[in-house]
Amino acid sequence: MGHRLTARTARDGLAAFAVLFLSSASTSAQDYPNRQVTLVVPYAAGGGLDVFARQLAQRLSDRLGKPFVVENRTGAGTTIGSASVARAAPDGYTLMLGTSTPFAINATLNKNLPYDPGKDFAPIVLTSNAPFMLVVNAALPVRSLDDWIAWVRAQPGKLSYGSAGPGSPHHLSMELLKSMTGTNLVHVPYRGDALALNDLVAGHIPTQFTEPTPSLPLVRAGKIRALGISSTTRLGPLPDVPTLAEAGVPGFDFVSWQMIVAPAGTPSDIVARLHRELKAIIALPEVQQEYARTGRIAVDSPPPDALLQFMRHEIVRLGKVVEAAGIARSQ
């Protein structure tokens, strides 16, 4: 009898605990957020993605009543920041805005990646696509893509180009262009687009692919010159600059997609709420106007469940681009 009572008591206790746990989880999701949320950006402050992250964070703070704070965790071609988010508590209080680099490209680029992009994240929303501009220092006598190709071919292996880091879309765009034009430049990785741009303006490096957001003011000020756009459509703010495909490299098409994720295991109702809030923010007229002004391409994000399949498909698709550029497992 005592044994049966003890077992029953244990079962009742476990049942009560389960009810309490589920009730607590539900309440937690309904009350989310009740403290500060960290939005990790695995690139240096001042670049296009960092600026975009701060715009989204401010609007999330306004809508949800708690601070969303951007934290730049740079290094190892986005690997340090990405791995820290993959290992963070799956409670909705650590998020990350990243690009196709940490979420797809790194799977093929890196020999020993300390996280699995197809398993360690809970995708929340696809925010946008971003084309890149091929630019040069304005003091150079290079005014078109044909000039650029001739100039590089005349000095094989002697010229350098900057990027936002190993495996960044800036890096991969140039490696793809090199492979499609038979040119040879030396890669100089930086810890972010803004740092590379500073050296481009100063003349320490002659060329690079760059995001529109931080570089458009420099183009308009005559400090750098835009030669071509990496997407298949021209950039709204610079309608006179041709695409690279138009300018003489048929088939060239490379854009970076941006996505916000949480650690895998984050409660689905928190993910769903963030998905709804962010889609509403992105749909705001002022945000769409900002997209048009900076050249960001708007997308209609699929739901979170479909985004996981999208990420896994992109790991395969972009892995082929990395292989074709000859930089697989180079990091």
C-alpha positions as CSV (number, residue, x, y, z in Angstrom):
1,M,0.0,0.0,0.0
2,G,2.8,2.4,1.0
3,H,4.6,1.6,-2.3
4,R,1.5,2.2,-4.4
5,L,0.8,5.6,-2.6
6,T,4.4,6.6,-3.2
7,A,4.2,5.8,-6.9
8,R,0.9,7.5,-7.2
9,T,2.3,10.6,-5.4
10,A,5.3,10.6,-7.8
11,R,3.0,10.3,-10.8
12,D,0.8,13.1,-9.5
13,G,3.8,15.2,-8.8
14,L,5.2,14.7,-12.3
15,A,1.8,15.6,-13.8
16,A,1.6,18.7,-11.7
17,F,5.1,19.7,-12.7
18,A,4.3,19.2,-16.4
19,V,1.2,21.3,-16.2
20,L,3.2,24.0,-14.3
21,F,6.0,23.9,-16.9
22,L,3.7,24.2,-19.9
23,S,1.7,27.0,-18.2
24,S,5.0,28.8,-17.4
25,A,6.3,28.4,-21.0
26,S,3.0,29.7,-22.4
27,T,3.0,32.7,-20.0
28,S,6.6,33.4,-20.9
29,A,5.8,33.4,-24.6
30,Q,2.8,35.7,-24.0
31,D,4.8,38.1,-22.0
32,Y,7.8,38.1,-24.4
33,P,9.9,40.2,-24.2
34,N,10.1,41.1,-20.5
35,R,13.8,42.2,-20.6
36,Q,16.5,43.4,-23.1
37,V,17.0,41.4,-26.3
38,T,20.4,41.2,-28.0
39,L,20.5,41.3,-31.8
40,V,23.9,40.0,-32.8
41,V,25.6,41.2,-36.0
42,P,28.7,39.2,-37.0
43,Y,30.2,42.2,-38.9
44,A,31.8,45.4,-37.7
45,A,29.9,48.5,-36.8
46,G,29.3,51.0,-39.6
47,G,28.7,48.5,-42.5
48,G,25.5,48.2,-44.4
49,L,24.2,45.2,-42.3
50,D,25.0,46.9,-39.1
51,V,23.1,50.1,-40.1
52,F,20.1,47.9,-41.2
53,A,20.2,46.0,-37.9
54,R,20.0,49.2,-35.8
55,Q,17.0,50.4,-37.8
56,L,15.2,47.1,-37.2
57,A,16.2,47.0,-33.5
58,Q,14.9,50.5,-32.9
59,R,11.5,49.7,-34.4
60,L,11.3,46.4,-32.5
61,S,12.0,48.3,-29.3
62,D,9.2,50.8,-30.1
63,R,6.7,48.1,-30.9
64,L,7.5,45.6,-28.1
65,G,8.3,47.9,-25.3
66,K,11.7,46.5,-24.4
67,P,15.2,47.4,-25.7
68,F,16.6,45.4,-28.6
69,V,20.3,46.1,-28.6
70,V,22.7,45.5,-31.5
71,E,25.9,43.8,-30.5
72,N,28.7,43.4,-33.1
73,R,30.5,40.1,-32.6
74,T,33.1,40.0,-35.3
75,G,35.9,37.6,-36.3
76,A,36.8,34.5,-38.2
77,G,34.6,35.4,-41.2
78,T,31.4,35.7,-39.1
79,T,32.1,32.3,-37.4
80,I,32.7,33.7,-33.9
81,G,29.4,35.6,-33.7
82,S,27.4,32.9,-35.4
83,A,28.7,30.1,-33.1
84,S,28.0,32.2,-30.0
85,V,24.3,32.6,-31.1
86,A,24.1,28.9,-32.0
87,R,25.2,28.1,-28.4
88,A,23.0,30.7,-26.7
89,A,20.0,29.9,-24.6
90,P,17.0,29.2,-26.9
91,D,14.7,31.7,-25.1
92,G,14.2,34.5,-27.6
93,Y,16.6,36.9,-25.9
94,T,19.5,36.3,-28.3
95,L,18.9,36.8,-32.0
96,M,21.1,37.3,-35.0
97,L,20.9,39.3,-38.3
98,G,23.2,37.5,-40.7
99,T,23.7,37.0,-44.4
100,S,24.0,34.0,-46.7
101,T,27.7,33.8,-45.5
102,P,27.1,32.4,-41.9
103,F,23.8,30.7,-42.9
104,A,25.0,28.9,-46.1
105,I,28.4,29.8,-47.6
106,N,30.4,28.9,-44.5
107,A,29.2,25.3,-44.6
108,T,31.4,24.8,-47.8
109,L,34.0,27.4,-47.2
110,N,35.2,26.3,-43.8
111,K,37.0,23.1,-43.0
112,N,35.8,22.8,-39.4
113,L,32.8,25.0,-38.8
114,P,31.9,25.0,-35.1
115,Y,28.1,25.1,-35.8
116,D,25.7,23.5,-38.3
117,P,23.8,26.3,-40.1
118,G,21.1,23.8,-41.2
119,K,20.4,22.5,-37.7
120,D,21.6,25.1,-35.1
121,F,19.3,28.0,-35.9
122,A,15.6,28.7,-35.9
123,P,14.9,31.0,-38.8
124,I,12.6,33.9,-38.1
125,V,12.3,36.1,-41.2
126,L,14.0,36.7,-44.5
127,T,14.5,40.5,-44.5
128,S,15.9,41.4,-47.9
129,N,18.4,40.7,-50.7
130,A,21.4,43.0,-51.2
131,P,23.3,43.5,-54.4
132,F,26.9,44.7,-54.4
133,M,28.8,47.3,-56.4
134,L,32.2,46.8,-58.0
135,V,34.1,50.0,-57.1
136,V,37.5,51.5,-57.4
137,N,39.3,54.4,-55.9
138,A,38.3,57.5,-57.9
139,A,41.9,58.6,-58.6
140,L,42.4,55.5,-60.8
141,P,42.1,55.8,-64.6
142,V,39.5,53.0,-64.5
143,R,36.0,54.1,-65.7
144,S,34.3,50.9,-66.9
145,L,34.4,47.1,-66.4
146,D,36.4,46.8,-69.6
147,D,39.0,49.2,-68.2
148,W,39.0,47.2,-64.9
149,I,39.6,43.9,-66.7
150,A,42.4,45.3,-68.8
151,W,44.0,47.1,-65.8
152,V,44.0,43.9,-63.7
153,R,45.2,41.6,-66.5
154,A,48.1,43.9,-67.1
155,Q,49.3,43.4,-63.5
156,P,48.5,39.7,-62.6
157,G,48.8,39.0,-58.9
158,K,50.1,42.5,-58.1
159,L,46.8,44.3,-57.3
160,S,44.7,43.7,-54.2
161,Y,41.1,43.9,-53.3
162,G,39.4,44.3,-49.9
163,S,36.4,42.5,-48.5
164,A,34.3,42.4,-45.3
165,G,36.1,39.2,-44.4
166,P,36.8,35.6,-45.6
167,G,33.6,34.1,-47.0
168,S,31.7,37.3,-47.0
169,P,29.5,38.0,-50.1
170,H,32.0,40.8,-50.9
171,H,34.8,38.1,-51.0
172,L,32.8,35.6,-52.9
173,S,31.6,38.1,-55.5
174,M,35.1,39.1,-56.4
175,E,36.3,35.4,-56.5
176,L,33.4,34.7,-58.9
177,L,34.3,37.7,-61.0
178,K,37.9,36.7,-61.1
179,S,37.0,33.2,-62.3
180,M,34.6,34.5,-65.0
181,T,37.1,37.1,-66.3
182,G,40.4,35.3,-66.0
183,T,41.9,37.9,-63.6
184,N,44.1,37.6,-60.6
185,L,44.0,39.9,-57.5
186,V,45.2,39.3,-54.0
187,H,42.5,39.1,-51.3
188,V,42.9,41.5,-48.3
189,P,40.2,40.6,-45.7
190,Y,38.9,43.2,-43.2
191,R,36.7,42.9,-40.2
192,G,33.7,44.6,-41.9
193,D,32.8,46.5,-45.0
194,A,33.3,50.0,-43.5
195,L,37.0,49.3,-42.6
196,A,37.7,48.1,-46.2
197,L,35.9,51.2,-47.6
198,N,38.1,53.5,-45.4
199,D,41.2,52.0,-47.0
200,L,39.7,52.1,-50.5
201,V,39.1,55.9,-50.1
202,A,42.6,56.3,-48.7
203,G,44.1,54.5,-51.6
204,H,45.6,51.6,-49.6
205,I,43.6,49.1,-51.7
206,P,42.4,49.9,-55.2
207,T,39.2,48.0,-55.6
208,Q,36.5,45.9,-53.9
209,F,32.9,44.8,-53.9
210,T,30.8,46.9,-51.5
211,E,27.3,47.2,-50.1
212,P,25.3,50.2,-51.4
213,T,24.3,51.6,-47.9
214,P,27.8,52.8,-46.8
215,S,29.2,53.4,-50.2
216,L,26.5,55.4,-52.1
217,P,27.5,58.6,-50.3
218,L,31.1,58.0,-51.3
219,V,30.2,57.5,-54.9
220,R,28.1,60.7,-54.9
221,A,31.0,62.6,-53.3
222,G,33.4,61.4,-56.0
223,K,35.6,59.5,-53.6
224,I,35.0,56.1,-55.2
225,R,33.7,55.1,-58.6
226,A,31.0,52.4,-59.3
227,L,31.7,50.2,-62.3
228,G,29.0,47.6,-62.1
229,I,26.2,46.0,-60.0
230,S,26.3,42.3,-59.0
231,S,22.6,41.6,-59.5
232,T,20.6,41.1,-62.7
233,T,18.8,44.4,-62.2
234,R,20.3,47.9,-61.9
235,L,20.5,49.7,-58.6
236,G,17.6,52.1,-58.1
237,P,19.8,54.9,-56.6
238,L,22.4,54.6,-59.4
239,P,20.3,53.8,-62.6
240,D,23.2,54.7,-64.9
241,V,25.6,52.1,-63.5
242,P,25.2,48.8,-65.5
243,T,25.0,45.4,-64.1
244,L,28.1,43.3,-64.6
245,A,26.2,41.1,-66.9
246,E,25.3,44.1,-69.1
247,A,28.9,45.4,-68.9
248,G,30.5,42.4,-70.3
249,V,30.3,39.4,-68.0
250,P,27.2,37.5,-69.2
251,G,25.5,35.4,-66.5
252,F,27.1,37.2,-63.6
253,D,24.5,37.3,-60.8
254,F,25.3,37.4,-57.1
255,V,23.3,38.9,-54.3
256,S,23.4,38.3,-50.5
257,W,20.2,37.5,-48.6
258,Q,19.7,38.6,-45.0
259,M,17.9,36.7,-42.4
260,I,17.1,37.0,-38.7
261,V,17.4,33.8,-36.6
262,A,17.3,32.6,-33.1
263,P,19.1,29.5,-31.6
264,A,17.4,26.2,-32.5
265,G,14.9,25.2,-29.9
266,T,13.5,28.7,-29.3
267,P,9.8,28.4,-28.5
268,S,7.8,28.4,-31.7
269,D,5.3,31.0,-30.5
270,I,8.1,33.5,-29.8
271,V,9.5,32.8,-33.3
272,A,6.0,33.3,-34.8
273,R,5.5,36.6,-32.9
274,L,8.9,38.0,-34.0
275,H,8.1,36.8,-37.6
276,R,4.8,38.8,-37.6
277,E,6.4,41.9,-36.0
278,L,9.3,42.0,-38.4
279,K,7.2,41.5,-41.5
280,A,5.0,44.4,-40.3
281,I,8.1,46.6,-39.8
282,I,9.5,45.7,-43.2
283,A,6.1,46.5,-44.9
284,L,6.1,50.1,-43.4
285,P,6.2,52.7,-46.2
286,E,9.2,54.4,-44.6
287,V,11.1,51.2,-44.5
288,Q,10.3,50.4,-48.1
289,Q,11.4,53.9,-49.0
290,E,14.7,53.3,-47.2
291,Y,15.1,50.0,-49.1
292,A,14.7,51.9,-52.4
293,R,17.1,54.7,-51.3
294,T,19.9,52.3,-50.3
295,G,19.4,49.7,-53.1
296,R,18.2,46.9,-50.8
297,I,15.8,44.5,-52.5
298,A,12.5,43.7,-50.7
299,V,11.4,40.1,-50.4
300,D,8.2,38.5,-49.1
301,S,9.5,36.2,-46.4
302,P,8.2,32.7,-46.3
303,P,7.0,31.4,-42.8
304,P,9.7,30.1,-40.4
305,D,9.1,26.4,-41.2
306,A,9.7,27.1,-44.9
307,L,12.8,29.2,-44.2
308,L,14.6,26.2,-42.7
309,Q,14.2,24.3,-46.0
310,F,15.3,27.5,-47.8
311,M,18.5,27.6,-45.8
312,R,19.3,24.0,-46.4
313,H,18.7,24.5,-50.2
314,E,21.0,27.5,-50.2
315,I,23.8,25.6,-48.4
316,V,23.8,23.3,-51.5
317,R,23.3,26.0,-54.1
318,L,25.9,28.4,-52.7
319,G,28.2,25.6,-52.0
320,K,28.5,25.1,-55.7
321,V,29.4,28.7,-56.2
322,V,32.1,28.4,-53.5
323,E,33.4,25.3,-55.3
324,A,33.4,27.0,-58.7
325,A,35.3,29.9,-57.3
326,G,38.0,27.5,-56.0
327,I,37.8,28.5,-52.4
328,A,36.0,25.5,-50.8
329,R,37.4,24.6,-47.4
330,S,40.0,27.4,-47.7
331,Q,39.2,28.8,-44.2
